[in-house]
């Protein structure tokens, strides 16, 4: 794992398209979020694509705030990443497996600035825990979806 990145993976028994559709739909982010910070979509498109800007209602340590994100990496059905003012990225990579299912990797990439702040604030460890819970929720939702 490169320095200043936290990533976790899970195999989801669902096609990549179904999983990608969940991640590329901001209104679903609060449903799959395991960190407890994402409260709901505030503005933006129904479905994301490269360059899309979308706002989310957030809450951390009991304090509500809003965050605007921009999609900076996008490959339909395979890769999506967004960043906000802090320059770090949240990335989802999907790879369908020959034996069935899809390997989903979520990455918190804080290599593009403010690395000392993230390390000192404990966000890598906190985000790792949130990623694990998010992947568990994403797996449950994607596997429960009807074909």
Secondary structure, 3 states (H helix, E strand, C coil): CCCCEEEEEEEECCCHHHHHHHHCCHHHHHHHCCCCCEEEEEEECCCCCCCCEEEEEEEECCEEEEEEEEEEEEECCCEEEEECCCCCEEEEEEEECCCCCEEEEEEEECCCCCHHHHHHHCHHHHHHHHHHHHHHHHHHHHHHCCC
